[in-house]
Amino acid sequence: MGFLYKILETITPFLGYKKIFSLESEEIKAYSQKHNLDLPVPPPSSISRNFNVTKHTMHLRPCYQITPHNVQNIVTKVVMFIHGGGFIFGIHPVHWLAIRDILKKTSLPVWAPDYPLLPNAGLKEMTLMLYETYTTIKQTYPAAEIIMIGDSAGADLSITLCQYLKTETQLPLPHRLILVSPGQASETDPQIISEIKKIQKNDVMLSINLLKTMPKLFNMDFDPNNYYCAPFNSNFTGFPDTYVFSGTHDIFFPQVKRLVLRLQSYGIKTEFIEGKDMLHVWPYMPVVPECKKELARIIDIINLP
């Protein structure tokens, strides 16, 4: 572990995410409302100055279509970027930095839906907004393959959207799925919960309290057969090639190992990238070599034929 990563690990607790995720459900709701966390987050000037940005409205929320100036007339691939944030935070500056790098190094269009958040929307409302984004991409680029990438809550929503597409529509699934630090916000397996508790002391960003507060915030009882609240328990038949990133200092790491085994049990080509001693969503952290290396790997995956 390098010097810059140690600095990142030292300063992350001071950003306050673990403290927020340690709150009770009503306190998280009040915090979100007080700080207007549900407000849209438009692209920064570093994006709008250097790329073509078109704002669409999907289910009363913005979705940003970002295209390199040198994009080919015939688009063969499109990236659908589903941000994380614990279902309460919008698109973060590190997401925009990752999107910028993807644009620069792939020359592909990137669509970034700014989906609705808790407590103003539930999982079904979030999924419907993402579904509208997906259908609009298909209409805009009928012949293009969609590479879907989601981190954290966005990774969960990526799985949920794929299940929705498979069970409720006739649309094809994305060509490739990239899941960065996924984590299911509900858990009943005592062995997994025990492993999460052991990792908790090393996770500088997340709190195990999420497993208690998120089901309450969504007002949803745990149902292992419901892909909205238990996406990791899904029937993965027909899923695309899937690439999964997770760090060993992420409380959701035990869940992710089980998810990878489940994907493989359905015959899905799955590559698991394990980040030794890495924190939640580490590939998106700027400057740090260990993080930049994995973002470069993500871009290589996007660029695969």
WOJO-V382132 format. One record per residue. N is the residue number from 0. OMEGA is omega in whole degrees, 0 to 359 (NA if undefined). D_CENTER is the distance of its C-alpha to the mean C-alpha in whole Angstrom. Layout:
# WOJO-V382132
N_OMEGA_D_CENTER + N_OMEGA_D_CENTER
This chain:
# WOJO-V382132
0_185_25 + 1_183_26 + 2_182_27 + 3_178_24 + 4_178_22 + 5_176_24 + 6_178_24 + 7_181_21 + 8_180_21 + 9_185_24 + 10_184_23 + 11_179_19 + 12_182_21 + 13_176_23 + 14_170_20 + 15_184_20 + 16_181_16 + 17_178_18 + 18_180_21 + 19_182_19 + 20_175_17 + 21_181_20 + 22_173_22 + 23_187_23 + 24_180_21 + 25_178_24 + 26_176_24 + 27_179_20 + 28_180_21 + 29_179_24 + 30_180_22 + 31_181_19 + 32_180_22 + 33_185_24 + 34_177_22 + 35_184_21 + 36_182_17 + 37_180_17 + 38_178_19 + 39_181_17 + 40_183_16 + 41_178_18 + 42_177_17 + 43_182_20 + 44_179_23 + 45_175_22 + 46_187_20 + 47_179_22 + 48_191_25 + 49_181_24 + 50_175_23 + 51_181_23 + 52_175_21 + 53_180_22 + 54_174_21 + 55_174_20 + 56_180_20 + 57_181_19 + 58_176_20 + 59_179_21 + 60_179_18 + 61_170_17 + 62_187_15 + 63_174_16 + 64_186_18 + 65_188_18 + 66_174_21 + 67_180_23 + 68_184_26 + 69_183_27 + 70_181_25 + 71_177_27 + 72_177_29 + 73_182_28 + 74_182_24 + 75_179_23 + 76_177_19 + 77_177_17 + 78_171_13 + 79_188_11 + 80_182_8 + 81_186_5 + 82_173_5 + 83_181_4 + 84_176_8 + 85_181_9 + 86_180_10 + 87_180_13 + 88_179_12 + 89_182_11 + 90_185_10 + 91_176_12 + 92_180_14 + 93_175_12 + 94_180_10 + 95_177_13 + 96_178_15 + 97_178_12 + 98_179_13 + 99_180_16 + 100_178_17 + 101_179_15 + 102_183_18 + 103_192_20 + 104_175_20 + 105_185_19 + 106_179_21 + 107_172_19 + 108_176_18 + 109_175_14 + 110_184_14 + 111_178_11 + 112_177_11 + 113_190_12 + 114_180_12 + 115_188_14 + 116_169_13 + 117_359_15 + 118_185_18 + 119_181_19 + 120_176_17 + 121_184_16 + 122_180_14 + 123_178_16 + 124_177_16 + 125_182_13 + 126_180_13 + 127_177_16 + 128_179_15 + 129_177_12 + 130_178_15 + 131_176_17 + 132_182_15 + 133_180_15 + 134_179_19 + 135_176_20 + 136_181_18 + 137_179_20 + 138_182_23 + 139_181_23 + 140_187_23 + 141_185_24 + 142_187_25 + 143_171_22 + 144_179_19 + 145_172_15 + 146_182_13 + 147_178_10 + 148_178_7 + 149_177_3 + 150_176_2 + 151_177_4 + 152_178_5 + 153_175_3 + 154_176_3 + 155_181_7 + 156_176_7 + 157_178_7 + 158_181_10 + 159_179_11 + 160_178_12 + 161_177_13 + 162_178_15 + 163_179_16 + 164_185_17 + 165_188_19 + 166_188_21 + 167_185_22 + 168_176_22 + 169_183_24 + 170_175_21 + 171_176_20 + 172_177_17 + 173_181_15 + 174_185_17 + 175_183_14 + 176_179_11 + 177_183_9 + 178_182_7 + 179_179_6 + 180_177_7 + 181_177_7 + 182_181_9 + 183_187_11 + 184_173_13 + 185_183_16 + 186_179_19 + 187_182_22 + 188_182_23 + 189_181_25 + 190_179_25 + 191_180_21 + 192_178_22 + 193_179_25 + 194_178_23 + 195_180_20 + 196_180_23 + 197_181_24 + 198_187_21 + 199_184_21 + 200_181_23 + 201_181_21 + 202_185_18 + 203_185_19 + 204_189_15 + 205_179_15 + 206_177_18 + 207_179_19 + 208_178_20 + 209_182_16 + 210_178_17 + 211_187_20 + 212_185_19 + 213_177_16 + 214_178_18 + 215_180_21 + 216_179_19 + 217_181_18 + 218_187_21 + 219_175_21 + 220_181_23 + 221_176_21 + 222_185_22 + 223_181_21 + 224_181_21 + 225_185_19 + 226_175_16 + 227_184_15 + 228_180_15 + 229_183_15 + 230_182_13 + 231_180_14 + 232_189_17 + 233_166_17 + 234_187_20 + 235_177_18 + 236_177_21 + 237_180_21 + 238_179_17 + 239_171_17 + 240_188_17 + 241_179_13 + 242_187_13 + 243_177_11 + 244_175_11 + 245_179_12 + 246_182_14 + 247_175_18 + 248_177_18 + 249_184_14 + 250_182_16 + 251_182_13 + 252_178_15 + 253_177_17 + 254_184_15 + 255_177_13 + 256_178_17 + 257_178_18 + 258_181_15 + 259_178_16 + 260_180_20 + 261_176_19 + 262_182_17 + 263_180_20 + 264_177_23 + 265_177_22 + 266_180_23 + 267_175_20 + 268_187_20 + 269_175_17 + 270_182_17 + 271_178_16 + 272_184_15 + 273_179_17 + 274_181_17 + 275_179_20 + 276_182_20 + 277_182_17 + 278_181_15 + 279_180_11 + 280_182_9 + 281_182_12 + 282_182_12 + 283_181_11 + 284_185_14 + 285_170_17 + 286_188_21 + 287_184_20 + 288_181_21 + 289_181_19 + 290_180_16 + 291_179_17 + 292_183_19 + 293_174_15 + 294_176_14 + 295_178_17 + 296_177_16 + 297_179_13 + 298_175_15 + 299_179_18 + 300_178_16 + 301_184_15 + 302_178_19 + 303_178_20 + 304_NA_23
